[in-house]
Structure formats: C-alpha cells, structure tokens
Amino acid sequence: MKEHIMELLEMLIFAGVCAIIAVTVKAKKESILALTQNYIKKAEIAVQGSNMGAEKKKLVCTWLEAAGVKVNTWLSTAIDKIVKKLNESEAWALTEAGEKNE
C-alpha cells in the first residue's frame, strides 16, 4: 500500500512539473509572437514599397536574431501567418504609416 502511495505521489509530482514546463513554454512563445508582431509592424514602416515582403521578413528575422530569438521553421511560419492576418485587415499598414508621420 505504501508503495502505491509513493508511486501516486511521484506521478503527481511529475504531472505538476510537466504542467509548469507547459505554462512556461506557452508564455515564452506568446512573448516571442508579440515581439515578432511588433517587429513586423516596424519593418512595414522601415521598408517602403510594394513587393518588398522578402526584404521585410529578412529585416524582422535579423531583429529577432539580434534579440536572441532563433528563427526556426515554427517562427518563420508564424511570421507568415501574422503578416497574412495583418494584410487581411489592410488598415493596419495605414495606421502604422499615420503613426510614423506624427
């Protein structure tokens, strides 16, 4: 009986550790995505002109790497998704351009 209780306690501790790790990873990803979105908006202002998406993405990746964030496949895909979402709301670029002129 004592062994079963110890096993149960070990499993509960392991589950707790896994939950803490999951929450930490999620928070880290959310902060990286927020930073990425901020850099995307800044790149939109810094690089003017149409068909400059690749140049803007390169700039965002450079800024992320300088901030200590490795741009892997997951993040590269996330950048594309963020840009797509922002482009679907078209007005975001006009808002950013207006902030630049103020």
CORFEN-V690101 format. One record per residue. N is the residue number from 1. SS is DSSP state (helix for helix, strand for strand, loop for the rest). BURIAL is + if it has 24 or more other ideal C-beta (glycine too) atoms within 12 Angstrom, else -. D_CENTER is the distance of its C-alpha to the mean C-alpha in Angstrom with 2 decimals. Layout:
n:N ss:SS burial:BURIAL d_center:D_CENTER
n:N ss:SS burial:BURIAL d_center:D_CENTER
//
This chain:
n:1 ss:loop burial:- d_center:47.56
n:2 ss:helix burial:- d_center:46.19
n:3 ss:helix burial:- d_center:44.32
n:4 ss:helix burial:- d_center:42.64
n:5 ss:helix burial:- d_center:41.53
n:6 ss:helix burial:- d_center:40.12
n:7 ss:helix burial:- d_center:38.25
n:8 ss:helix burial:- d_center:36.88
n:9 ss:helix burial:- d_center:35.78
n:10 ss:helix burial:- d_center:34.10
n:11 ss:helix burial:- d_center:32.19
n:12 ss:helix burial:- d_center:31.17
n:13 ss:helix burial:- d_center:29.99
n:14 ss:helix burial:- d_center:28.03
n:15 ss:helix burial:- d_center:26.43
n:16 ss:helix burial:- d_center:25.58
n:17 ss:helix burial:- d_center:23.98
n:18 ss:helix burial:- d_center:21.91
n:19 ss:helix burial:- d_center:20.83
n:20 ss:helix burial:- d_center:19.86
n:21 ss:helix burial:- d_center:17.82
n:22 ss:helix burial:- d_center:16.04
n:23 ss:helix burial:- d_center:15.31
n:24 ss:helix burial:- d_center:14.12
n:25 ss:helix burial:- d_center:11.72
n:26 ss:helix burial:- d_center:10.37
n:27 ss:helix burial:- d_center:10.15
n:28 ss:helix burial:- d_center:8.47
n:29 ss:helix burial:- d_center:5.62
n:30 ss:helix burial:- d_center:5.71
n:31 ss:helix burial:- d_center:6.21
n:32 ss:helix burial:+ d_center:3.65
n:33 ss:helix burial:+ d_center:1.70
n:34 ss:helix burial:- d_center:5.43
n:35 ss:helix burial:+ d_center:6.29
n:36 ss:helix burial:+ d_center:5.13
n:37 ss:helix burial:+ d_center:7.04
n:38 ss:helix burial:- d_center:9.60
n:39 ss:helix burial:+ d_center:10.19
n:40 ss:helix burial:+ d_center:10.64
n:41 ss:helix burial:+ d_center:13.15
n:42 ss:helix burial:- d_center:14.81
n:43 ss:helix burial:+ d_center:15.23
n:44 ss:helix burial:+ d_center:16.86
n:45 ss:helix burial:+ d_center:19.36
n:46 ss:helix burial:- d_center:19.86
n:47 ss:loop burial:+ d_center:20.62
n:48 ss:loop burial:- d_center:23.20
n:49 ss:loop burial:- d_center:24.82
n:50 ss:loop burial:- d_center:24.42
n:51 ss:loop burial:- d_center:23.29
n:52 ss:loop burial:- d_center:21.15
n:53 ss:helix burial:- d_center:17.89
n:54 ss:helix burial:- d_center:18.06
n:55 ss:helix burial:- d_center:18.84
n:56 ss:helix burial:+ d_center:15.99
n:57 ss:helix burial:+ d_center:13.46
n:58 ss:helix burial:- d_center:15.39
n:59 ss:helix burial:+ d_center:15.18
n:60 ss:helix burial:+ d_center:11.40
n:61 ss:helix burial:+ d_center:11.41
n:62 ss:helix burial:- d_center:14.28
n:63 ss:helix burial:+ d_center:12.78
n:64 ss:helix burial:+ d_center:9.80
n:65 ss:helix burial:- d_center:12.64
n:66 ss:helix burial:- d_center:14.80
n:67 ss:loop burial:- d_center:12.53
n:68 ss:loop burial:- d_center:12.87
n:69 ss:loop burial:+ d_center:9.62
n:70 ss:loop burial:- d_center:10.99
n:71 ss:loop burial:+ d_center:9.90
n:72 ss:loop burial:- d_center:11.16
n:73 ss:helix burial:- d_center:11.95
n:74 ss:helix burial:- d_center:9.17
n:75 ss:helix burial:+ d_center:6.53
n:76 ss:helix burial:- d_center:9.41
n:77 ss:helix burial:- d_center:9.97
n:78 ss:helix burial:+ d_center:6.66
n:79 ss:helix burial:+ d_center:7.56
n:80 ss:helix burial:- d_center:10.96
n:81 ss:helix burial:- d_center:10.38
n:82 ss:helix burial:+ d_center:8.88
n:83 ss:helix burial:+ d_center:11.83
n:84 ss:helix burial:- d_center:14.16
n:85 ss:helix burial:- d_center:13.57
n:86 ss:helix burial:+ d_center:14.11
n:87 ss:helix burial:- d_center:17.06
n:88 ss:helix burial:- d_center:18.54
n:89 ss:loop burial:- d_center:18.90
n:90 ss:loop burial:- d_center:20.50
n:91 ss:helix burial:- d_center:21.45
n:92 ss:helix burial:- d_center:18.13
n:93 ss:helix burial:+ d_center:19.24
n:94 ss:helix burial:- d_center:22.62
n:95 ss:helix burial:- d_center:21.38
n:96 ss:helix burial:+ d_center:19.46
n:97 ss:helix burial:- d_center:22.62
n:98 ss:helix burial:- d_center:24.75
n:99 ss:helix burial:- d_center:22.93
n:100 ss:helix burial:- d_center:23.51
n:101 ss:helix burial:- d_center:27.20
n:102 ss:loop burial:- d_center:27.79
//
